[in-house]
C-alpha cells in the first residue's frame, strides 16, 4: 500500500511541475497551460481570450488537479499568457470580462465565496482600469449579497446582477415536510455603477410559482429546504440582459426556461421553454439547465437570443446525482415569433469531443458573426464559424492538471493593457553565456525590449542589444562578458519608450530537472489508475484520460 501511495505522490509531483518553470522573470506565476487541440484559423475573431479556470476536484495529499493558480487570465490564441490576475483578484473570482464604463475600458470580475455544492457565490463585483488598478467595488442593494453568476453592463452606466435570497415559506404544496421551509428567492437588480443606487429589483417568488420547477425539493440536486444554507433553489437565475425598450431577459436554469420581463411593472411578457412556455418549441430548439441568455436582435415581433444549453445538471464538486436531457451540451441561437408564438432554432454549436457540462457555460456571439462557446464544468472553449464549423478548441489546462479543470464563462475581447507596475527582469549566468529575461504582466503594447548593462554606481549604461517581443517573456542571450547588472526598456511599435525595468544583478542560473519522456509519463499514468482506482481520475471517466495520453509532456 505504501508503494502505491508513494507512486501516486511521485506522479503528482512530477506532473505538477508542468505549471512551473514557465517564466524566469516571474517565477511566482504558474498559469494554466492551455491544451489546444484545434489551432485558431485565420477566420478566428481578433482579440484575446478572457477566462478564469479553477479546479473542479478538491486536492488530496496524493492527487492535485486543475490550475495551481486559479484566477482570471488573459491569453492569446496560441496559449501565450498576456495577464495573470492571480492574487490581484483575490478570494475566488469568476465571470471575468472586459467592458466599458463611463467611456473607458475596464476589467471586472466577481470576487467572493464559492459554494460548489449549490453553484452559488456570495461577494461583490470588482472593477479595474486598463492599468490593472481597482477603481470600484460594487455591492447589491437592499442589504443583499451579489451572487457570482452575473454582472452585465448596460449603456456604460448601469450594471445587472442577480442574488440568491433564502426565505422561509410553507413548502408542503410542493412535497416539503413541515421541517422543509426554506426556498431560494431568485432576485435581479439593476444598479447605478458610479453610486451603487438601486434602480430596479425583481424577485421570482413575486411572479413565478414553484410549480414551474424542474427539480423537486430534495437534498441531492436543488436543495432540501431544511435550513437557509440548503434552501430549495427552484428557479436559479444565472443571467440577466436588458433590451432597448428597458425590458429584461433572464435565464432560469432550474426551470429550464427563459423569461422576458416588463421593465416597468415586472410582469412576465413571455416564457420560452419550460413547463409553461408561451411558444411552441420544436425538439431541436429545446434546452434545459441552460446558462447565459442574451438578446441578439429584435425587429417587428421577431426576437433572436443566444444561450448555452447544458442539457445536464449536477453539482460542481461531483457530489449528488446528475440529470441529463441530451447527449451533449451546445450553444444555441433561437428565434421567437411573438405573432405566431413559435420558436425556431437558428443555429446550434456542438462540442468537438461530445462534451456534456453539468454546470456553468456561456455563448458569446462575436462581432464578425462567429460564436465562442465555453463548456463550463468540462473546462474547454471553442470558437465556431457562423455555420457551426469549429475553428479553435482548447482545454483550460494540460496533462494531469487538465483533469477536472472548470471555467464558468469565456469571452473574446480586444484589450489594451498598460500596467502601472514596473516590468520584471532577471539576469542569469549559465555555463557559456548570460541571459536576461524580462516580462510585464498585462502589457499589450511593447513591441521590442532594449537591454543595457549598468557600468557604474551612477547609472551609466552600455547598450547590449534588443529583442522583438513575441510572447509574455522575452530573453536576450549575451556573450559571457563581465556584466554584473542589467536593465531593460519597453519600446512600442512606434518607437516610443513605455517604461524601464529596475536593475537586475546577475545571478547563477538554476536549471529545472529533466522532464520524463512521454512513454515514461504515459506508463506512470496507466499505473496510477491501477493503484488508486477510487481516486478522482477513475471517477472522472476515460475521455480525459485518453486526451491526456495524447497531449505530450
N, C-alpha and C positions, 0 to 999 in steps of 0.2 A: 504493500500500500504506500509506504514511504517513497519507493522509487517512482510510483505513478504520479504522486503529488509533486515530486521533485522535477520529473519530466515536464509536467504541466507548467511549473514555475519557470523552468528554463525556456520553454517555448514562448511563454508570455513575455518574459524579459527580452528575449531576442527579437521578437516581432514588434514589441513596443518601441524598439529603437527606430522603427520606420518613421515615427513622428519627430525624432531628434536629429541633430546634426544637419538641420536644413540650412541654417544661416549662421555664418561665423560672426557676423557683426551683431546679431541678435540671438544669442544662444538661449535666451529666455523664451523665445517663441517656438512653439511646436504645433503649428496649424495642421488641420487635416490635409491629407494628400488626396485630391480628387482622383477617383478611378474612372478615367474617361474611356468609354467603350465605343462611342461614335464621336470622332473628332468633328468640331464645328466646320461646316462647309462655308463657302463664300456667301451663301444665302442667309446665314445667321444674322440676326439683327445686331447692330452696333451697340456697344455698351458693356458694362461689367455685370457679373453675377453677384447678387446680394443674398446671402444665406446665413443661417445661424444653427448649424448642426449640433446635436448633443447625443449622448449615449442613451439608448433605449433600455439597456440592461444595466443593473447595478453591478459595481465592481465587487469581486470577492478576492480573498488572498491569492487564489490561483488563476483567476481569469479577470482580465480588464479589457473592455470593449469600447468602441466609439471614440470620438475625438478626445485626446488627452486634455485639450484646452477648449471646452465647449464655449461658444460665444459667437458674436456676429463677425462675419468676414465678407470682404470684397475680393473676388477672384477674376482673373482673365479666363477666357475660354480654354486656354491650354493648362489651366490649373495653377498658374503663377499667382502668388499672393500679391494683392495690392494693399490691403489693410487688414490688420488683426485688431479686433475690438476686445480681445480677451483681457480682462482686468480693467478695461476702460468702461465698457458697460459691465457692471458687476452683478452680483447675486445670480439670478438666472434670467437670461434675456432671449426674446424671440420676436417674431414679426418685424424683423429688421428691414427697413426700407429707406430709400431716398425720396424726397418730396420738396415742395416749395411752400414757404410760409412768409407772408409779407414781402413777396418779391425776391426772396433769397432762397438759394438751395440749402437744404438741410438733410440731416440723417435723423431717424427716430427708431426707437425700439421699446418694447415692453421690458421693464425690469421689476422683478419681484419674486414671490414664492411660486413654486411649481408643484402641483398635486397630480402626478401621473396616473393615479388610480381613477380619477374622475375627469381628467382633461381640463382641470381648472387652474387658474393662476390668480394671484392677488398682488397688486403692486401699483405702479404708476408708469406713465409714458415719459421717457427722457429724450429731449431734442438736442441735437448738436449742430453746430455750423460746419462750414467746409474746412475749418481749421481744427476740427475734432475737439472743440470745446463745448461744454454743456451750456446751453442758453435758456433752457426752460424744462421744468418738470411739471407735468400735467396730471392732476388727480380728478377723480369723479366728484360730481356734485351730490348734494343731499345726504352727506355722511355715508357714502358707499365706497367700495373698493373697485378700482379698474380691474377687469379680467384681461388675460393675456391675448385673447383671440383677435381683437380688432382695435386698430386706430387708423382712421381713414380721413384724409384732409379734404375739405370741400372749399373750393374757390380761394385757396391760400389763406383762409381766415379762421375756419372752424374745424373742429375735429369730432368724428363719430367714434364712440366707444360702446362697449357692452359690459354688462355686470351680471353676476350670478348672486342673487339675494335670497338666502334661505328664509322661509316664513312658515309659521305654524298654521295648519289647516286641517279640517276633518277630511281624511282621505278614504274613508270606508266605502264611498261610492265607487272607488277605483281599485278596490281589492286590498286596501290597507287595513291593518288591525287597529285597535284603539291605541296601541303604542306607536303606530307609524303615523306621525302627524306633521312631518317636515317635507316641504316641497320647494323646489327652486323657482323663484320668480325671475324669469329672464327679462332683463331691462336693457334698453338702449338709451343713450344720452347724446345730445349734441352740445358741445362746449365751445365758447369763445377761447381760442388758444392763448391769446395775449392776457386775458383777465381771469380765465377759468370760469366765467359766468355760465350757468346752466341755461341753455336756450330752449331745449326740448327734452322731454322724457316720455318714454312709452314702456309699459310693463305688460308682459304676456298674460298674466292671470286676470288682467282687466278686460282682455279681448279674446283670448284663446282658451277653450276648455281643455282640461287634461284628457278628455275623450279622444283628442287627436294624437295622443302619444303612441308611438310605435312600440316602445319598450315599456313593459309593465313595471310597477313598483316591485323591486326585488334587490337583494344585496349583491348581485353579481354583474349587473350591467349599468343601470341608470340610477342607482342609489336605493337604499332600503327605507328611508324616511324615519328611521328610529331617532335620529338626532340631527342637529343643524349641519354638522360636518358630513353627514351621509344622507342629505336631503334628496328626494326623488327629482331627478333632472328631466322632467317630462318633455321639455321643449328645446333647450340648449341652443340658444342663438350663438352663431360663431362668425357672422359677418354682417356688416351694415353698409349700405350705399345710399346716395341721395341723388335725385334727378333735378333737372332744371325747373320743374314745377314744385319743388320742395317736398316731394313725396319720397318715402324711404323704401328700400328693398332689404329684407332681412332673410337670412338663411337659418332655418330651424332644423338642426341636424336630427334630433331625436323625434321629430315629427315627419321627417323625410319630405319637407315642403319648403317652398319659397313664398314669402308673403310681401305684397306691396301695401304700404300703409299710408294713409292720408296724413300729410304733414301738418294739418291744421287741428283735426279733432282725434287723430289716432285710429280712426275706423279702418277696417280691412277693405281695400279696394279689390284685390283678388288674391287667390291662393293657387299656387302651381304645384301639382302632385300631392302626395299625402292622402289622408283619409277623407278630406273634404275639398278636393280640387275644384276650382272654378272652370277648369279647362278639361277637355278630352285630351288625354295624353297617350300617344301611341307607345308601344312597347319599347322602341329604340330610344325614346326621349325620357323614359322613366329614370329615376335616380333615387338613391337612398343614403342616409347618413352623410350627406354632402357638406362641402365647405365652400367658402369664398365666392359668393354670388355677386355679380357686378352687372350694372346696366352697360350695354354696348351701344344701342341706338334705340330711338323712339320716334315713330313717324305715323301719324294718322291711324291710330289704333293697332299698329304693329310694333311690338316691343321685342328687342333681342337682348338676351342676357347670356353671360358665361357663368360656369360653375365647375367645381371639382366634385365628381361623383365617386365617393369612396366605395359604395356598394358593399361596405363591411363596417362592422362595429366591434370594438374591443378596447380594453384598457391599454394605455401606453406602456405600462410596466409588465405586460404579459400575463397578469392575473385574470381570473374570472373566465367567462366563456366568450365566444365570438359568434357573430351573426353575419352571414354572407348573403347577398341578394343577386350577385352576378359573378362571373368567373374572374373578372379583373376590375380594377378601378379605371377611371377615364376622365379626361377633361371633356366638357361639352359646351356647345353653343346651341341655345334653344330659342326659337321664335314663338311668340304667343300672339294670337289674334283676338283682340278684345271686342270684335264684332261677331265673329263666328264662334268664339270661345273654344278654339282649337289650338293645340300646341304642336310644334314640329321641330324635329332635330335638324339643325343646320349642318353641324359637323361634330364628329367625335374624334378624340385623340387617345389612342390605345397604347399601352406601355410596350416597349420593345421586349421586355422579359416577363410578360404576363404578371405584372406586379398587382397586388391587392393590398391596399393600405387600410388598416383597421382604424386609423385615426389620422387627423391632420391632412394637409394638401392644399394646393392652390392652382388656379388657372389665370394666367396673365396674357391678355391679347396685346401684342406688341404693336408699335406704330406702323411697321411695314406689313402687318396682317398676320405675321407668324404668331404662334402660341407657345408660351413657356409653361410647361406643366411640372409641378413639384409633387412628388409621390409620397409626401408625408412620412408616415412611420416606416415606409420602405426605403427611405434615405436616398432618393435619387431625383434627378431633374432632367427633363428632355425638352428640346426646342423642336417645333414642327413647322413645316410649311403650312399654308392655309388649307391644303388638301389632305393633311394628316400624315405627310411623309416626315419621319424623324430625321433631323439634320444635326443633332447634337444630343449626346446622352452621357451622363456622369453619375457615379455614386459618390456620396459625401465623404467617404474615407476609403482607404485601400488596405489590402491584405487583412490581417487579423483584426485590425482596428475598424475595418469596414463592417464587421459583424454587429448588427443591432443598431447601427447609426440611424438617427431620425432627423427630420428637418420640417418644421411647421409650414413655412411658406418660402418660396424662392421668387426672386424678381430679377429683371434685367433693366438697368438704367444707365444713361450717360452720367458721368460724375467728374467733377474737377476737385481734387483734394490738395490743399496747401497746408500741411501740418504746422502748428506752432512750435512743436518740439524740434530741437536740432537733430540733424541726421546722426546716425550711429556709425562709428568707424572702428576698425581693429586692424592692427598690423602684425602679421605672424611670420616668423623666420623659420623656414624649413631647412632641409639639408643642402639644397642647392640654390635657393633663391628666397626672396622676401615677397610676400603677397599682402596687399592691402585690400580689405573688404569694406564696402560701405552700403548702407541702406537707409531709407527714410520712410517709416511706416505711414502709409496713407497718401504718399506723394504720387500724383499722376502727371506732373509737368516736367520733371527732369528728363532731358534727352542725353546729356553727357555728364560724366564726372571727371573733374580735373584734380590730379593728385600732386601734392607738394611735399617736399622734405623740409623740415624745420632745421636750420643750421646753427642757431644760437638761441640764447635766452631772451632775445628781444623780438622774436617773431619773424626773423628773416627767413625767406623761403626760396627753395630751388624747385623748378618745375620738373616733375618726374615723368609725366605722361597723362594721357586721358583715355577713357574707355566709354564706349557707347553703352547707354543704359538700356538693357533689353528685358530685365526681369527685376524682381524685388531687390535682389542683392547684386551688386556689380563689383568686380575684382580687377586689380591690375597687378601683374607679376613684374617684379622689379629685380634687376640683376643684384647679386649679393654685394651691394655697396655698403659702406659704413654709414647706414642710415639708422637713426635712433628714434625719430619721431616723425609722424606723417599726419597731414590733414587733407581734406578734400573739399571741393567746391561744386555745388549743383548748378548746372547750366541748362536753360530751357532751349526749345527748338529755335528760338530767335537769337540765341547767343547771350541772353540776359542772365546775370548771376542771380540765383534764387536764395541760396543760403550756404554758409560754410559749416563744416563739422567742427567739433572740438579737436584737440590734439590727441593722437593715439601713440603711446610709447610702444616700441617694438617688443613683442613677447615671443617666447618659444612656442612653436606650433605643437599641438597635441592632436594626433590623428585618431579617427574612430577605429574601433576594431573591425577586422574584415567581416564582410557580410557572408552569411551562409549561402551556399549555392541554392538554386531553385529546387533541384532534386532533393537536397537535404531538407529544405523547408517544407516541401510537399510531403515528404515521408513523415516528418515530425507532426504535421497537421493530421495526417491519417492516424498516426499513433495516438494523438491527443483525443480523437473521437473515441478510440477504443478504451483508453484508460479512464476517461471521465464521461461515460455515456449519459449521465444525468445533468451535465453542465448546460449552459445556455446555448452552446454550439448545437447540441443534439436537439434541443427544444426549438431552435430557430428554423431548422429544416435544411435540406440538402441543396437547395438552389444557390444560396450564397456560398456554401462550401465549394460547389463546383466553380462558381465565379472566381473565388479567391485562388483556387488552384491555377487558374489561367492568367492571373494578374502579372506574375513575375515579381520578384522581390528585389 
